Amino acid sequence: MSLYEIRNMAVTISGQRLVEDVSLTVEAGQCTALIGASGSGKSLTCLTPFGLTRGVAMGSMVLDGIDLGSADAARTREARCRITGFIFQQPLTALTPHLTVGAQLQEATMQAGAARPSVRELVRQLERVGLYRADERLDQFPHRLSGGERQRVMIAAAIAHDPKLLVADEPTSALDASLRAEIMGLLDQLRAEEGLGLLLVSHDLASVEGHADQLVVMDKGRVVERGPASKLLSDAREDYTRRLIAATPRLQEVAPKLSRPGEILLETRGLGVTFDRPGWRRGKIQALADASLIIRQRESLAIVGGSGSGKSTIGRGIAGIGPVTEGKILWRGTMLPERRQRSLDMRRLIQPVFQDPVASLDPQWRVEDIVVEPLRNLRPGLTTAEYQEMARVALTDVDLAEEFLARWPTSLSGGQAQRVAIARAIIASPQLLVLDEATSALDPLVGAGILELLLRLQSENGLSLLFITHDIAAARRLCHRIAVMEDGRIVETGAMQEVIDHPAHPATQKLISAS
């Protein structure tokens, strides 16, 4: 008998059927991955049988001999606490912020009825998931840890009570390529050593390739294709699966043909950023040191590196929305002052696009107000009719219909929200866009559409792009050159394909290997 088996499951919310006729199995020691675009029903399928969504699940859902479909709330809670461990997408929000790491592990261990663990046992749990200096981490709070460290703490909490099944909902989508490979390797190790079954939700085919035994592809709440992972990825039958595979960036694909760059547009010389250490500790943190780079007209430059490498710090400094404590920024050979000292015309030249498309939009404003906001500051003399017409044109440029002007951010999908954010950035006719992880939160189909949009805007409007990302494969589809960062320094620069083919620095080699 399979460890976990779903047969003909449906999920409804408020009487609306959102998932229908889903069947899958998870064997002990194996990984079954649910793949699909955002909104395809993956998370509802995985979490609803355990009572973790507002949905109601119907059908046969048997976990280690317990039929969750017919079990009462107490029986479901017992199966959830004793047999199953959960790894969620955002570890910072999933972990309790006011509890130390040690307290959270204690709570997770005792949920199945075990005695309070000793400090030595808690340290062993953290060492089990490869967390360095485990004894020091017990008294730390989640916000003091890096993204990879928080994800390891969450995995330690998920397996603290020795479950038989792990349910992982997008456990690596917010991590850089190196951390993603480490976390997937850790899950493989736990499956091999502990015999855990893994039900994995992901929109990133690249992260599950080589790790999943079975793939279940979902679209619009239904299973469109399933089978052994190696066979399905090499010989997909359904058009949707083939499109999903094609949309996933890979370093092995044919290099794209990009526009020819022009003269130097922006140059940084010895850029540095330092911050005061938080709290009672004295001294400075060197977030960026001696960063020098060049961006030409109609050129896309990728800044790539792991989490905490300084990518966003240099981008925010160039865009004028973050501090610069050392060095110079030159625009067409002329010193660029701090943002507060720049003229309105200078401010419009560089516009940012942020990582989380929904969080970057004001939820209390309609799309029209969001898009025209830069114009109200940079061109305050226009009439209301002129603002409205320019907003309509900006939405058309990003392939959104005029009716979106009246909508609210909460009604937008991730891809639509990112297109609105790009419309807001281009409405002032900038010459450089600073895109901070503009596709990392999107599924492959939506992310590929955003990359195509940026290529078109660059071709039509002559834009230069500073593309900050941890995904070299995605950057390769868009960028002419690459700058690799580690520990606040640029450690390697060059033409994109040249750096990929002949990486010189260990940090570059690690990122390419992980991709």
N, C-alpha and C positions, 0 to 999 in steps of 0.2 A: 504494500500500500504506500502511496506517495505521502510525503510529509505534509504537503498542503495541496489541495485539489479544488479548483473552482469549476463548476459546470453550469452553463447557461445562466449566468448571473446578470441581473439588471439592477440599476440604481436609479431611484427617483428622488427628486427634491421638489417639495410643494406640488406634488402631483405631476411634475414634468419628468419624463424618462430621459436621462442624460447618458446612461450606459446601458447597452442591451446585448444579450447573448454572448457574454464573454466566458471563455473556457481556457484554463491553463493549469499546469502542474509545476510544483517545485519539489525536487528530490533532495534528500539529505546530502550535504556536501557539494551541491550543484547550484548554479546561478541561472535563474530565469529573468530576463530583462524585458520590461515593457517599454517600447520605443514609440515615439510619435510627437507631433507638433504640440505646442501649447494649446490647451483646451480640448485635447483629444479624448480625455477621460482616464488618463493613466493613474493620477493620484486618487481619484474617486474609486477606481477599481481596487487599488491596494489598501486604502485606509478605511473605506466605508464598512467592510465586514467586521472591523474591530471597533466600530462605534466612534471613530475619530473624525467624522464629517457630519454635516446636517442631513446627509442622504440616508435613504432606507434601502438596504440590499435585499434582493429576493433571488432565490435559486439555491443551489447546493454549494456550500463552502465548508469543506471538511479539513480541519487542522488537527493533525495527530489524533484522529479518531473523534474529535468534537465537531459536530455540525453547527457552525456559527449561524447558519440560516434559521435554525429552529431553536437555538439556545436563548435563554432569558438574559437579562442585563447582567445578573450576577455571574452566570456561567461565561458570558463573553468577557467580562472584566477579568475573571480568573485566567482565561486563555491568553488574554492580552498581557497580563502581569507575569504569568508563570512560564509561558511557552514562547512568547514573542518579544523581540527587541526592535526598537524603532530608531532609525537614523533620519533626521529631517534635513531639509535643504539649507536653512539658515541657522547655523549653530549658535550665533550670537543671540538670536531671538528665541531659539528653542531651549537654551539653557537659562535657568533662573538667575537674573542678574545680581540679586542680593545674597545669593548663597555661594560659598567658596566651592572650589572643585571637590574638595574632600567631602563636604556636606552633600553635594549632589550625588557623588558616588555611593555614599552611605544610604541615601534614600533609594537609589536604584537597586542596590544589593538587597535591601530589606523588603522590597515590594513583593517578593515571592515568598515571604515568611521566614527568611534567613535571619540569623542573629546579627547584631550590630558588628560590622567588620572592624578589625584592629587597624592601626595606622600601617602596619607592615602589609596587611592584605590590600589596603587601598593603594599603597605604593606599587605592589605587584600588579594590580589592575592597570595602572598607568604604564608601567613598563611593558606589560603585555601588548599594548598598542603602539609601542615604540616612542613614547614621549620621554625626552631627555630631562634630566634633573627632576625626576618624578616626585621626590620628597619635597622639593621646593614648591611644586605646583599645587599641593593640597590646600595651602592657605591663600592661594590667589583667586581672584574673581575673574569671570569669563572675559571682561573687557581688557584685562591685562595680557591676554594671550593673542597670538597671531591667528589668522584664519585656519591654517593647517593644524595648529595646536588645539584650537577649539573643536575642530572636527574630530580629532583623536580623542578628546575628552568625551564627546558625545558617543563615539563608538564604544569607549570603555564603559560608559553608563548603560549603553544598550545591551552589552554582553555581560554586565556585572552579575546578573542572576542566572547565568548559564542557560540562555534560551536555546531552543532548537531551530527557530526561524528568525532571520533578520529581514525586516522590511526597510529598505533604504530609498527614500524619496528624493531624487536629485542630490545625492550626497557630495558631488564634486563640481556642480555647475558654477559655483562661485569661486573656485580655486584656480590658481594658475596651473600651467601644464605640468610642471615638476611635482607640485603637491597633488595634483589629480592622479598622476601615475603612482605616487607613493600610497595614497589612500586606496586606490584600486588594488595595488599589490598587497596592502594590509588585509583587505577583505578576502583576497584569494588565499592568503596565509591562514586566516581564521577558518575558512571553509575546509582547508586541507587538514588543519590540526584538530579542530573541534568538531568537524562534521556538520557545520551549520548549513542550513539551506538559506539561500539569499534570493529574495524577490526585489529586484532593482528597477527603479523608475528613472528614466533618463531621456532627454531629447537629444543627447550628444552621442551619436553612433561611434565617434572616434574614441570616446572614453570607455565604451563597453566592448569594443572589438578586441578580441583576444582574451576576454575575461568571462563573457557569458557563454553558457552551454546552449541555452534555448532563447530565441527571440520571439516576442509577440508584438506585432506592429499594430498600432491602433490609430484610427482616424474617425472623428465625429462620433465617439462613443462606441464604436464597433471594432472588432478584430478584422483586419483586412488580410493579414498573412501571418503565419507562424511556422516555426521549424528550427532545426539545428542552426546555430549562429553562423558557422562557417559556410554552410550551403546557402543560407538565405542571403548573406552578404555578397556571395560570388554569383548567385543565380536567382535573383529576385524575380518573382512572377508578376507581381502587381505593379502598376504604373506609379502608385503613391510611394511604395517602398523604393522604387528606382529613383524617384525624384528626391526622396529623403537622403538616399546614399549620395546622389550627385551633388546635393546642396552642402554636404559635409566637406569642409576644406581639408585637403590633404597635400602634403609636401611633394608627393609623387606625381601630381597632376601636371598637365602641360602649363608652362608659364604663360601668363596673360600678356596681351599686347597693350602697353600703356602709352599715354600721351608723352610727348617729348618735352622735358622741362626747359624753362627759359632762364632768365637772369636771376641772381640771388635776390630773394625777397626779404628773408629774415635770417639773422645770424646771432648766436649767443657766444660770448667769450668769457670763459672762466666763471660761469654762473654758480652761485652757491647759496644755500638756504640753511639757516640754523634756527632751532627753537629752544626756548627755555625748558629745562626738565620739569615735568609736572610735580605738583605737590611740594613737599618739604625738601626734596633733593636739589642740590646745587649743581650748577654747570649747564652746558649746552648740549643739544643733540644735533649732529651734523647730518641733516636729511639729504643734502645735495652738495656735491663738491666738484669744482673745476669742470663744469659741464659746458662743452663747446660743440655746437652743431650748426648746420646750414640747411635752410629750406629754400628751394627755388620756386619760381612761378610755375604753376601747373604741375607741381611735384607733390607726391605723397611720401612722407617720411614716417616710418613705423618706429615707435619707441617701445621696446619689448624687454620684459624682465619679470622676475618673480614678484610675489606680494612683498611690499615694503622696500622695493629696490629704488624708489624715488621717481617712478614714471609720472605719477599724478602731480608730484611736487614741481617738476620742471614744466609740465603742461600748464598748471595753474599760474606759475610765475610768468610764463610767456603770455598767457591770456590776460594777465593783470588782475586776477582774482585771488592770488596768493602772494606771499611775501617773497622778495629777493633781497638777500643781505650782502651778496658779493657779485662782482662781474657786471657785464654789460649786455643789453639787448639792442641790436641794431636793426632798423627797418629801412631797407634800401640804402644802407650805408650811414644812416643818421641815427644818433642815439635816441632810443625810445624811453621817455620818462615813465615814472610810476603812473598807474591808471588814473589816480585822482588829479594828476597834473596834465593829463592828455586832453587835447581838444575833442569836441564831439566827433569830428570827422576822423580823428585818429582812433577813437574808441570803437568805431564801427568796423575798422579794418580786420580785427581779430575777434571771432565769436566762438564761444564754447558750446559743446554738446556733451551732456553728462551721461554717466553709466546707467543709472536706473531711470528708464524713460518715464515711468509713471510718477515716481517720487520727485522728479525734477519739474513737474507741472503743478501749478497751484490748483488744488482741488475745488476751490471756491470761485474760480474763474472759468468762463466759457473758453473754448478753443480760440475764438476770434480775439478775445482780450489777451490771451497768452501770446499769440503770434504777433500782435501789433505792439506789445509792451516795449520792445527795443526802439521802435519808431517814436513812441511818445517821449522817450528820453533823448534820442539822437536827432530826431527831426520834429520838434514840438510844434512847428508852424503849420502842419498839414491839417486839412479839414477831416471831419468824420468820414465823409464819403471817400476821400482819398485813402484813409487808413483801411477802410473796408475793402476797397478795390485791391490794394496791395496785399492784404491778407488773403484774398481770394486767389490772386496770382501765385502767392507763395505756396498755398496748399496745392494748387494745380502743378507746380513745379515738383512737389514731392508725391505726386500721384494720389492725392486725396480729393474727393468731390467737395463742391461748395457747401453741401449740407453739413459737413463736419464743423463748420464755423459755429454753429449753434449748439454743439454737443459739449458735454462735460468730460473731464479727464477720466473719471471713474467708468465711463461707458466705452472707453477705448481699449483695444487689445494692446499688448506690448509693442508690436510692430507699428500699429497706428500711432501710439503715443510717441515712439521714437521719430516717426515721420513728422509729427507736429513739432517736436523739439528741433528737428533739422530746419523746418520751415521758419521757426522763430529765429534760428541762427542766420539764415540766408536772406531774410526779408530786408535787412539793412545793407545788402550788397557788400559783404565782407570780401577780403582777398585771402584770408586764412581761416580755416576751421580747425579748432582744437577738439578732437573727439576722444573723450576719456572712456575707454571700454564700451564703445557705443553699440557693440553687438554681443557682448559676453552674456547678457541676461536673456538673450533671444534664442529661440530654437533654430535649427539649421535652415529651414525654409524661409523664415522671416529674416534671419541674419543675412542669408544670401541675397534677399531682395534689397536690404539696406545697403549692402556692398555695391550692388548694381546701380542703385540710386546715386550713391556717392561718385561712382565712376562717370555716370551721365552728367551729374552736376559739374564735375570737374571739367569734362569735355566741353559742355555748353557755356559755362560761366568762367572758365579759366581759374578755378579755385585751386589753392594749395591746401594740403591736408596734413595735419600732425595727428597721426593715428596711434593712440596709446592703447596697448593691448598686451595680454599675456599669451595670445594665440598666434604663433608665427605662421601657421597654415592659413589663417584668415587674412593676416597682413600681406601675405604673398599675393593674394588675389587683387590687392589694391595698390600696393606701395612699390615705389621705385627703389628706395634705399631703406636701410635699417640701422638703428642704433640700439645696442644691447646694454642694459643697465644691471648693476649689481652693487648693493651696499651704498647707494647714493652716487655712484660714479658710472660714467659711460666707459665700458670696457672694450667695446668693439663697434666699429661702424664700417659701412661699405654698401655696395650694390646688393640688392636683396638676394638674387640667385647666387652671387659669388659667395656671400656669407653662408648661405645654406649649404652650398657644395663644399666649402672649405672653411668651416668654423675654426677660429684660432684660439679663442678664449674658452676655458673650461665651463664658464657660465653659459656661453652660447651652445657649446656641445651638449650640455645637459638639457637645455630647453629644446633643442632640435631632436635629441633622442627621445624626450618625453612626448614630442608631437608626432 
